[in-house]
Amino acid sequence: MINLLFAIVGLILTFPILFFCAVFIKLDSKGPIFFYQKRVGLNGKQFTIIKLRTMIEAAEKNGQRWASVNDPRVTKVGAILRKYRLDELPQFINVIKGDISLIGPRPEVPELTKRFTEHNSSFIYRLQVKPGITGWAQVNGGYDLSPDQKLKYDMEYINNIGIAMDAKIIVHTIRVLFTGDGAR
């Protein structure tokens, strides 16, 4: 219920920001405003995540891959959206739909989930909890974490789930949103 309430309020409060982001995305590069992608959620259930598009139109024409620091597929506006995590705002819709929570491990695409699990069988444990818009791995590393580092932070979150941990993540997320620090 808390997730639903915060997502509805978050969507309403951030609508003006979303509007301006949409305008800048269209002015910066051709392609759609929103980016839709299959992700793996709780217990391996797949869903479609919605984000603001931050990459060139055909960024995944050669297949999906892990985003990297200074990824050449990222547009100029996309770099700003990513730095302040504004590309994640449409995911309030995913929270309202029940696909994700506000806080939890970030959901991965099916191909990468499979590949990372083949590399490290513990990666599958991330699917024991509902994924989130923000999480312990996101506030502690951003885009340049390796899958193993991400798993370490996600397991730390899973093993310490509670109000205190969620509060800590919210505080760090607010810091990242306003400073851009930690979002690489």
C-alpha positions as a printed NumPy array, in Angstrom:
array([[  0.   ,   0.   ,   0.   ],
       [  2.886,   2.366,   0.818],
       [  4.474,   1.633,  -2.579],
       [  1.204,   2.416,  -4.348],
       [  0.631,   5.659,  -2.439],
       [  4.198,   6.916,  -2.974],
       [  4.12 ,   5.932,  -6.66 ],
       [  0.882,   7.825,  -7.317],
       [  2.11 ,  10.904,  -5.452],
       [  5.53 ,  10.59 ,  -7.126],
       [  4.001,  10.408, -10.591],
       [  1.825,  13.466,  -9.937],
       [  4.68 ,  15.513,  -8.454],
       [  7.164,  14.605, -11.172],
       [  4.808,  15.048, -14.121],
       [  6.175,  18.543, -14.961],
       [  9.735,  17.152, -14.89 ],
       [  8.682,  14.25 , -17.117],
       [  7.097,  16.704, -19.565],
       [ 10.284,  18.778, -19.906],
       [ 12.432,  15.66 , -20.15 ],
       [ 10.199,  14.421, -22.98 ],
       [ 10.599,  17.697, -24.863],
       [ 14.395,  17.615, -24.51 ],
       [ 14.57 ,  13.969, -25.589],
       [ 12.671,  14.81 , -28.791],
       [ 14.865,  17.859, -29.472],
       [ 18.094,  15.923, -28.863],
       [ 17.587,  12.802, -30.96 ],
       [ 15.111,  10.962, -33.112],
       [ 13.121,   8.108, -31.704],
       [ 10.456,   7.551, -29.075],
       [ 10.36 ,   9.334, -25.735],
       [  9.842,   6.165, -23.746],
       [ 11.867,   2.988, -23.756],
       [ 10.143,  -0.326, -23.04 ],
       [ 12.117,  -3.423, -22.167],
       [ 11.45 ,  -6.911, -20.793],
       [ 12.87 ,  -7.42 , -17.315],
       [ 12.886, -10.266, -14.812],
       [ 11.13 ,  -9.657, -11.51 ],
       [ 10.008, -11.513,  -8.414],
       [ 10.298, -15.295,  -8.762],
       [ 11.489, -14.947, -12.362],
       [  8.262, -13.379, -13.648],
       [  8.908, -11.211, -16.699],
       [  7.362,  -7.772, -17.133],
       [  7.884,  -4.701, -19.294],
       [  9.663,  -1.796, -17.658],
       [  9.138,   1.782, -18.821],
       [ 11.891,   4.386, -18.801],
       [ 12.699,   7.626, -20.536],
       [ 14.882,   6.855, -23.565],
       [ 18.502,   7.818, -22.898],
       [ 20.215,   6.025, -25.772],
       [ 20.236,   6.382, -29.519],
       [ 17.252,   4.874, -31.288],
       [ 18.905,   1.602, -32.383],
       [ 21.087,   1.118, -29.299],
       [ 20.271,  -2.586, -28.947],
       [ 20.097,  -3.592, -32.612],
       [ 23.05 ,  -5.945, -32.016],
       [ 21.546,  -7.386, -28.82 ],
       [ 21.232,  -6.294, -25.235],
       [ 24.312,  -5.568, -23.218],
       [ 25.264,  -4.206, -19.832],
       [ 25.359,  -0.377, -19.773],
       [ 28.781,   1.064, -19.068],
       [ 30.376,   4.305, -17.925],
       [ 30.65 ,   6.703, -20.898],
       [ 28.538,   4.318, -22.982],
       [ 28.702,   5.639, -26.58 ],
       [ 25.032,   4.718, -27.112],
       [ 23.898,   7.37 , -24.582],
       [ 22.619,  10.675, -26.032],
       [ 23.62 ,  14.105, -24.667],
       [ 20.264,  14.567, -22.945],
       [ 20.364,  10.906, -21.922],
       [ 23.619,  11.47 , -20.037],
       [ 21.968,  14.193, -17.949],
       [ 18.853,  12.094, -17.361],
       [ 21.008,   9.166, -16.24 ],
       [ 23.239,  11.304, -14.016],
       [ 20.239,  12.48 , -12.006],
       [ 18.301,   9.226, -12.535],
       [ 15.418,  11.091, -14.163],
       [ 15.107,   8.308, -16.755],
       [ 13.706,   6.115, -13.984],
       [ 10.693,   8.345, -13.169],
       [  8.213,   6.557, -15.478],
       [  8.771,   3.434, -13.399],
       [  6.274,   4.806, -10.912],
       [  3.827,   3.286, -13.42 ],
       [  5.498,  -0.105, -12.931],
       [  5.101,   0.318,  -9.169],
       [  1.395,   1.134,  -9.584],
       [  0.998,  -1.978, -11.772],
       [  2.712,  -4.079,  -9.068],
       [  5.703,  -5.1  , -11.209],
       [  8.261,  -3.483,  -8.919],
       [  8.595,  -1.738,  -5.572],
       [ 10.145,   1.602,  -4.793],
       [ 13.134,  -0.165,  -3.218],
       [ 14.728,  -3.459,  -4.174],
       [ 17.333,  -4.941,  -6.491],
       [ 17.168,  -3.418,  -9.977],
       [ 15.557,  -5.855, -12.406],
       [ 17.713,  -7.155, -15.246],
       [ 16.819,  -8.184, -18.779],
       [ 16.183, -11.94 , -19.227],
       [ 19.352, -12.518, -21.322],
       [ 21.618, -10.872, -18.758],
       [ 19.884, -12.568, -15.835],
       [ 20.541, -15.92 , -17.517],
       [ 24.163, -15.054, -18.355],
       [ 24.955, -13.698, -14.878],
       [ 23.327, -16.728, -13.223],
       [ 25.427, -19.07 , -15.386],
       [ 28.514, -17.141, -14.246],
       [ 27.456, -17.05 , -10.582],
       [ 24.569, -19.275,  -9.49 ],
       [ 23.868, -16.957,  -6.535],
       [ 22.653, -14.247,  -8.935],
       [ 19.271, -15.992,  -9.051],
       [ 18.725, -15.192,  -5.347],
       [ 18.025, -11.584,  -6.35 ],
       [ 14.671, -12.839,  -7.655],
       [ 13.523, -13.748,  -4.132],
       [ 12.362, -10.18 ,  -3.55 ],
       [ 10.431,  -7.728,  -5.689],
       [ 12.792,  -5.524,  -7.691],
       [ 12.781,  -1.774,  -7.187],
       [ 13.29 ,   1.605,  -8.799],
       [ 16.209,   2.209,  -6.481],
       [ 18.3  ,  -0.14 ,  -4.419],
       [ 21.405,  -0.618,  -2.353],
       [ 23.553,  -1.42 ,  -5.408],
       [ 22.353,   1.716,  -7.241],
       [ 23.258,   4.102,  -4.44 ],
       [ 26.609,   2.403,  -3.892],
       [ 27.937,   2.197,  -7.403],
       [ 25.762,   3.133, -10.306],
       [ 26.424,   1.976, -13.837],
       [ 30.01 ,   0.827, -13.372],
       [ 29.365,  -2.031, -10.946],
       [ 30.211,  -5.503, -12.183],
       [ 27.475,  -8.145, -11.9  ],
       [ 29.341,  -9.692,  -8.951],
       [ 29.59 ,  -6.332,  -7.158],
       [ 25.918,  -5.677,  -7.84 ],
       [ 25.045,  -9.105,  -6.449],
       [ 27.072,  -8.374,  -3.293],
       [ 25.085,  -5.193,  -2.624],
       [ 21.755,  -6.795,  -3.549],
       [ 22.382,  -9.718,  -1.186],
       [ 23.356,  -7.29 ,   1.562],
       [ 19.978,  -5.593,   1.014],
       [ 18.062,  -8.889,   0.909],
       [ 19.737, -10.107,   4.109],
       [ 18.974,  -6.821,   5.901],
       [ 15.523,  -5.904,   4.562],
       [ 13.717,  -3.592,   6.915],
       [ 12.675,  -0.039,   7.607],
       [ 16.188,   1.037,   8.62 ],
       [ 17.742,  -0.272,   5.395],
       [ 14.967,   1.227,   3.247],
       [ 15.397,   4.591,   4.997],
       [ 19.141,   4.488,   4.346],
       [ 18.527,   3.777,   0.643],
       [ 15.973,   6.601,   0.387],
       [ 18.409,   9.086,   1.946],
       [ 21.198,   8.002,  -0.436],
       [ 18.803,   8.081,  -3.414],
       [ 17.765,  11.657,  -2.609],
       [ 21.445,  12.608,  -2.419],
       [ 22.089,  11.058,  -5.857],
       [ 19.007,  12.753,  -7.338],
       [ 20.101,  16.216,  -6.222],
       [ 23.87 ,  15.946,  -6.621],
       [ 24.335,  13.39 ,  -9.384],
       [ 27.084,  11.86 ,  -7.218],
       [ 27.274,   8.107,  -7.417],
       [ 25.291,   7.951, -10.626],
       [ 27.881,   7.173, -13.217]])
